[in-house]
Amino acid sequence: MKNRSVKRKSFTPEVLMQNVAKTLISDFRASSGDPTMYCSHLSALSRGDVGEIRATIPKLDVLNSHPAQFKRDYQIASLFKRYRFEKDLFSDAELVDSSIQKFMDVQSHIANHTLNTVSAFTDRVLSAAAVYISKVLGKYSDEEHRDLCRFGRRASVGVPSRLACEAARWELPLSGSPEQISWFDSEMSHIDCVQEYWINQLDSDPNRSNYQETSSLKLTLVPKTFKSLRAIMPNTTIGSYMSHGLGIIMRNRLKRIGYNLSTLQERHRLLAQRGSVTGYYVTADLSSASDTISVALVNRLFPKDWCDILHRSRIGTVVLPNGCAVESQTFCTMGIGYTFPLQTLVFLALLKSINAIMFNRVRCTISVYGDDMIYPRHLHETVARVLGEVGFIMNVDKTFCEGDFRESCGGDYYRGVDVRPFQPQNGPASVGSKTYEAILYKILNGLLRRWSEYEIGATIEYIMSELGRTAGVAKLVPGDFPDDAGIRCPTLRHWSFLTSRTDVATPKNMGHGIYRFSYLRFTANKREETRHEPYLWLALNGGSRAPSGDLREPIAVGHPLTKLINNLCGCDVQVGPLIWGPHPDDLTVRSNITGRRLRRLASYVVDFGTGRYKRQSGFSCFESRS
């Protein structure tokens, strides 16, 4: 019998991206009435020369431009910002080397900015900022800290991202520094259920130990843009537990004074829009903000009790991707649980102190979200000087104090007009048909969120032709579905370009406002989870946090006890990533309580980063046109 291997058709997103850019240029030429617009860029796209494509990207004029033209320029300039071609300007090795060098340059920069040499004014600002932070944080409470501690959602030392889940955090040995282990064990050694769980592990493997002493953290580089990588530093497992609790306390303290990090992004977008009209506000951003928060600065600004616990939850030695170990001058990088609220508090304190010293506490709008800062323009010169003296580097490309453009927290505005561009992310060089179809939906939905269908008619036509070539017919889904599920339609007649097409799968009306439709769904691979105790412990301990994976899997399995079990074990979208479903063998067991045969249940953990797209059918409502 002959072996027949089915050759699956592959698609190239790189060609798709270049064609989308060409059709957008065609659309923008038609809407502007200028047939020569982006001529050099279009020629570069036609030749496929990546270097020339990058070089011919239009420059933005934030001073003298019409909002419509600025939005067009901004879209073309940003289309390939996060997308990396297979043969781009920088190879993988060059990106790694430049990122390591950048990190080392930041370390050298921090070391050369000692706080002992700052000006008298900056010294007053630092003293006032220390008082402000002390008032915001109050006295450190070990009891409050321990009550809020939870394990982090991502990778930690000994727990790679592909295995990251609640149960994996409790697998022995748990990594931590000697001080972290001592702090953690002082609580866990008195909890019988934890000790019993660990004893069972030790009995099954006598070579295990409870803890793994860790003296250094590994610097990891992840994609950011086509020309740079982002440096993150996964903490130890116990360090992530400690730093998460400290981060929650800081968030709660900031919320008390009116800076709710859960909703602050919307406020920043409104202020950025207002600043683009009035010119009153500056939207400022820093380069490598978290990396430039030095140990010396934290020691100067934070109360001693807070400094002690913050130091205990971090490790100062960093191992670079090339294997070199360095003593980092950076207090916390991305990957440490309290990094974001800590940098928010630091910059907020510095800005508030500058305003208080210069204008005797005259009230004005100052807002900080991470390193995104918004403050009145009359403070900008002093802010730039003070931040420079203490070691921070102002990102001139993303700081706007002149002109009519402002941006903050995902809001980009020119003279009050939302000009936020669509920026597709990078992906594999070759994909299968369903993944390619999902990419097409993402691009189309992303563009339709920012552009009228009448402004990008040629681009829509091209994407629809690609959907017809790939899937046969395009799928329509309700507006609350993900971007990769299908063409999002708030109502069935929302998009005019769909009304006369024959290559669209029209949802079937089932009556009572319910429609049946097909859609794409990314189904992550799952592995069976038999370690149930950590999830029960988390639920009973009052732990609920945002899910770390896609938990759109149906939870119900049809038995009345399922809901009770889910509630007891916290197996819902608040706890994740545990998903309950029927056992693969669909076996039944006899209940010890009622004697009836019950469906056997098993739990599954999402295997992050792996999976595939599937075509599925669903039932839902489309909003009625008002």
N, C-alpha and C positions, 0 to 999 in steps of 0.2 A: 504493500500500500504506500503510495507516494505521500511525502510530507508537503503539505501546501501551506506556505506562510503567506498570510494576508498582509499586503503592503498598505499601510495606512497613509492617506494623503496628508502632507504637511503644508503649513502656511507660514509665511514670513511676515511678522508684524513690522519689521523695519521698512519693507516696501509699502505697507499700508500707511505707516506714519508719514512717509515722504509724499505719498499720493494725497493724503488728507491735507498736508501743508500746501500742495499745489492747488487743490480745489478751493481751499480757504482764500488763497491769494486771488483766484478767479472771482470768488464771491465778493471780496473786498474791493477789487477793481470795479466791479459792476455797481456796487452800492455807493462808491465814492465818485464814480465817473472819471477816474484816472486810469487809463489803460496801460500806463507805464509803471504803476506802483510795484515796488519790490522786484524790479526787473533783474537785478544782479542775484538776488536770493533765489528767484525762480530758476535762473540759469544754473545755479549751483545745485539745486534740487534735481534738475533734469539730468545733470551729469553724475549725480550721486557722490560727489566729492565732499566727505564729511568735514574736512578742514575748511573748505570754502563755504559750506553751509553755515558753520559756526561763525566764520569771519564776516559774512554778509547779513547777519541778523540786524534788523533795523535798530537804530539808537532812539531812545525815548527822550522826548522834549517835554520836561515837566513845567516849563515856563510859558511857552507860546505854542499851544496846540488846541485844537478843537476836541472836546470830549469824545466824539465819535471816532475821530482819527486816532486819538491817543489809545482808545480801546482796541482798535484794529492793530496798531503798532505793538501794543503790549501783548496781544494774543500771539502774533507771529514771533515776537521776541521770546516768549515764554514757552512755546510749544515743545521745544526740545531741551528745556532747562533741566528737567528731571529724567528725561529719556536718554539712555546711553546706547549708541550704535555698537554693533558687533566689533567694528574696527574704528573706534573713536580716537580722539586726539591723544588720550592717555591709556596705556595698557593697565592691566590689573596690577602688575608689579610696580608701575610708576605711581599709581594711585596709593598703594600701600606705603611706598617709600616717602611720598610727599606728605601723607597723613602722619606718619611717624615723625618726620622732620618738623611738621607743624606743631605737633604735641611737644616736642623737645624745645622748639623755639618759644612756645608759651611758657614752659617751665623756666627757661632762661630769662624771659621777660619778667615773670613774677619775681624771680630771685633778685633782679636788679632794681625792683621797686620796693624798697624797705619803707615802712611807715614812719621810721625815725627821721626821715629827711623831707617829709611833706611840709608845705607852707603852714603858717600859723592859722590861716583861714580853714584849710583842709583839716587841720588838727581839731579845730573847733567843731567842724562838721562831723568828724568821726566821734567825738565825745558826745555830741547831741544825738547822733544816730544810735550810739550804745544805750543812752538813756531811753530812747524811743523803743528800741527792741526789748529792753528789760521790762518796760511797762506793758508792751503787747504780750509778751510771753508769760510774765509773772514767774512764780517760783516753780521749778521743775518738780513734778510729782511722779515718783516711781510707780505708785499704785495705778495712777491714770495711764501712764505709759504702758505698763504690762497689760492693762485691760484692752488697749487699742491695738496691740501688736498682732499682726497676722503675717503669714509668709507671703512673699512677693509672688507676682504672677508669671515672671519670666525666668530665664536661666539664672542659675547661681552656681557657685563652686561645687562641683560634684553632681549637679542636676542640669544636664544639657537641655536646650529649648525643646527638642523633640520629645523629651520625657517629662517636661515640666507639668506637674499637676500636684494637687494637695497631698496625695499619698506619697509621692516621690520625695516630698520635703521631710517626711518622717522616717524615711529609710536610713538606717544606720550605715556608715557614720555620718553625722551632721557636721558640716564644715563651719569653722569659726576661728577667730583669734583666741588666745588664752583668756583674755578679758571678756570676750563675748561668750565663750563657753561657760565661764564662771557665773556670769550674770544669768544666762539661760538656765543652767543647771540648778541654780539656787531656787528656781520656781518649779521646774519639771521634776526634780528629785522628790518632791512632796506630793506629786499627783499620781495616785495609784494606777489609774488606767493607762497613763503614758508609760510608766515603768513596766507594767505587765505587757504592753504592746512591744516594748523594746526587748524584754526578756525572751519573748517568743522568737524574735529575730536572732538574738544571740544564741539561743538553743539550736536553731536551724543552721547556724554558721558560727562556730566557736571562734573563728579567726577575725570576726568583726569586733569593732569597738564602738562605744557610744559616740565618740566625737573624733573629728579629724582636725588637728591644729593646722591652721593656714596662716602663713606670714606674708603673703603677697596676693595681689589680684591681677588678673590678666586683662590687658587692654584689648578690646575687640573692635574691629572696624566694620561698619555696616554702610550700605549705599545711602547717599544723600543727594548729590547732583552728578552730572556727567564728569565734573572735574574735581570732586572731593568726596571723601568718605567721612562718616560721623563716628567719633570715638565714644564708645560706651565702656563701662567697667562693671561687669556683673559682680555683685557682692557675694560674700559667703552666705550660706543658707541661713545661719543664725543672724548674720549682719543684716540681711534683707528683712528678717523678722523684726529686729530692733529698729531699723531705720524706717520701716513702714509705719510703725507706731508713732515715732517722732514726727514723721511727715503729717500724719493725721492730726496730731496736736497742733502743729503750726498752722495747718489749714483751718482748724477750728478757731484758733486765736485770731487769725486774719479775718475770718468771717465775723467775729465779734465787733471788729472796728469798721465793718462795711466793705471788706474785700473778699467776697465769696468766689473762690477760684473755680467753682462749678458753673458760675454764670457770668464771670467777669469778661469773658471773650466777647459777648454781645455788647457789653458796655464799651469795650475798646473799639469795636467796629463803629458804633454810633459816634464816639468822640473823633475817630479818624475821619468819618464822613463830614462831621462839623468842621474839623480843622482844614479839610480840603476846600471848604467854602470861605471860611473866615480868615484862615491863615494864622489863627491865634495859637493853635496847639502844634507842638512838635511830636512826631512819632519817631522814637529813637530805638535803635537796636545795637547790640554789642556783638563783636566777633568772639567766638569761643567763650561765651559768658560764664557757663558753669565751670569751665577749665581755669578761668582767671580769678575765681574766688579762692584766695590764698589761705593757707593755714593761719598766717599772721593776722589777716583781716578778720577772720572768724574769732580768733582769740581776743582781738581788740574790741569787737562789737558785741559779743554775746556774754551774758553773765556766766560766772565760773561754773555753777551747777549745770547749766546747759552745755557749756563747753566740754565738761567732763564726759557727759553721756554721748554727746555728738562724736567725740573722739573715739569712744569705746565702740561705736557702731561702724567705724570705718577702719580701713587698713591703708597705710601710707605708701607701702612699697608696691610698685606697679611693674609687671612684666610685659614688655612690648612684644608685638608680633614677631620681631626678629630674635627674640629670646633674651634680650638685655633687660636687666632689672635696674630700676631707678627709684630713688626716693622722691616721690612726687611732692611738689610744692602746692599742687591743687588739692583743695580740701574735699571736694566732691564732684564727680563727673556724672553724666547721665548714666543711670543704672543703679544709683543709690537712692533709697526710698524717700529721703527728705530733700533731695537736690532742688526740685522745682519750688516747693514752698519756701525753702531757705533762701534761694536767690531772689524770689519775689520780695521777701521780707528785707533782705539786705538793700536792694535797690530802692525800695519804698522808703526805708529809713533814711537813706542818703539824700533822696530828693526832698523829703519832708524837712530834713535838717537844713538843707541849703536854703529852702524857702523861708524857714523860720528865722535863720540868722540874717539873711539879706533883707527881708521885708517885715521883720518883727511879727511873724506868725499871721500875716495877712492871708485870709483864706483864698485858695484857688484850687482848681481841679488838678490833681495829681493821681495818676493811676499806673499800676505796674502789674503785669502778668508774665511771670518768668523774667525774661530779659526784654520784653516788649514794654517800653516806657512811653507814657504820654504826659506832657507837662507844658505849661505856657512858654511861648517862644522867648520871653524876656529872661528866662532862666537858662537858656540853652548854652550860652557861652560859659557860664560858671559851671554848669553840670558837666560839660565836656572837659573842662580843666580839672575839676575835682576827681572825676572818674579816671582820668588819665594819670593823675598823681598817685592814686592807690592801685594802679596796675591794670585797669580795664582798657579795652581797645574799642573805640567807637567804630561801628560798621558804617562807613560813609555811603556805601551803596544802598543801605536799607534805612538810613536816617534821613528824615525829610523835615527841614525847617523853613525852606524857601519854596516858592512855586505853588502850584495848585494840586499837587499829588500828596496823599497820605495813605499809609497802609499799616495795619496792626491786626494781629490775631486772625488772619485769613480774610480781612476786609481791605479791598483796594479801591480807592476813590479818587477821581479827578474832577474837581469843581463840583463835588457832591454826587457825581454819577458813579455808579458801581461799575468798575472796569476790571473786575477780577477775571483773569484769564483761565482757560482750561489747560491743565498741566498733566498730561498722562504720565504714569509711572513706567519705570523700566520693566522689562520682562524677558523671557527666553527668546533666543534667536529663531527658533522654529517650534511651532505648536500644532496640535491636532485640530480637527474641524470644530469640535465643541468649544474648546478654549478660544479658538479664533473668533467664533461666533460671540462668545462672551466679551471678548475685547472690543468687537464692533459695537455691541450694546453699550459698553462703558464709554466709548468715545462719543457715540451719538447722544446718549443721555447727558454726558458732561457738557457737550457743546450746546444742547438745547436748554440747559439750565442757565447759560450765559448769553445766548444769542437767540433772536427771533428766527423762526423757521424761514422767514422771507429774506433774512440777511445771509443765510448760508445754504441756499437752495442747491447749488452744485455739489457741495460737500454732502448734504443729505442724500442726494441722488446717487452719489458714488458709494456711500456706505450701504444704502439699500440694495444696490446692485451686488455688492459683496455679500450681503446677507442672503440674497437670492442664490448666488453661486455656491455659498457654503451650506446653508440650511434649507434651501428651497423656498421657505416662507419665513417672514419675520414674525416674531412673537410679541404680543401685546400683553402688558401686565399692569395691574393697578399702580397708582403713584407711590404707594408705600413699600413697594418691592425694591430689592437691591438693584443697583445699576447694571449688574451683569446678568440679570434674570430675563430681560427683554426690554422692549421700548416702553418706557414708563408713560402711562396715559392717565392723568387725573380723571378724564372722562373719555368715553369711546370716540367722541368727536372733537377732542381737544386739538389734535394736530391735523391741519388741512391736508398735508401731503399724504396722509394715509387713506383719505376718503375714496380716491379713484384707483387705488392700486389693487392688483389681483394677487400680488405676491405677499399678502399679509394674512396670517391666521386669525380670522375674526373670532373673538370669544363667543361661545354659544350661550344664549339666554336660557336659563333653567327655570325661570319664573321667580317672582317675589324679589326681584332685584339681584338675584344670584347668577353669576356667569361662570361657565367652565372654560378654562384656557390652559394652554401649555406654556411652560417656562423652563428656563435653565436654572439648575441648582448645583452649587459646588458642594459635593459630599466628601467631607474629610474622612480619611481612613481612621478606623477605630480599633482599639485593642481592648480586650476584656480586662476589667479591673476587679480584683478580688480583695483588695485591701480597703475594706469599708470603714474601719474604725476612724481613720483621720477625718473623713467627711462627717461622720456622726459627731466627732469631737468638735469640729468647726461649727456645726449647726447648734449644738448644745451650748457652745461658748459664745453664741450670739454673733458669729462671724458671717457677714454678707459683704460681698464686694463685686465689682464689675467682672463679667466673664472674660476669660483670656482667650477664648476661641469662638468660633461660630457655633452657637447653640440653638440653631433653628430646627434641630431634629425634633420630631414629635415625641413627647414624653409619655403620654398615656399609652398603656398596653392593654386596656380593656377590662381590667379587674378592679373592683371597688376598693381594694386595699392599696392600689397603686398610689392614689393621691395621699393616703395616710403615710405610706412609706416615703414618698418624695418629701412631704412636709417634715417628717421626722429626721431624715438624713440630709435635708437641705439640697436635694437634687433638683434645683431649678435654675433659672437664668441668673439668680442673684449669687449663686455659689460657684457653679461651673468648675472645672470642665467635666463633671460626671453626668452621663446620660444613661437613663434607664431604658431598657428595651427587652424584648423576649429573648430567651436563650436561643442560640443558633439551632440547637437540636429540638427546640420547642417541647421539651420534656415537661411532665407534670409531676407534682409532689402532693402527698396527702397531708392535709392540715392537721396538726396536733391538737387544734382547738375544736374544729367542727367536724373533722373526719372527711371533709370533701376533698376532691381532687382540684388542685390549684395549678395555674400556669407557673412554671418555674421562671424566675427572673434572674437576669444577670446584668451587671453594670458595665459600661464601656467608657473609655477615655478617648477623647479626640486625639488623633496623632497629628500634631500640628505640622504644617508645611507640606503634607502629602495628601493626595486625594484626586478627584476628577469631577468633571462636569457631567451631569445627567439631565436628560430631558424628562420633565415630569408634568403631570396634570394637576391643576388646582381649582378650587372654588372660592370665589370672593366677590365683593361688590365693587363696582366702579362708581365714583361719585356722580351724583346727578348734576347736570349743568344748571346753574342758577340763573 
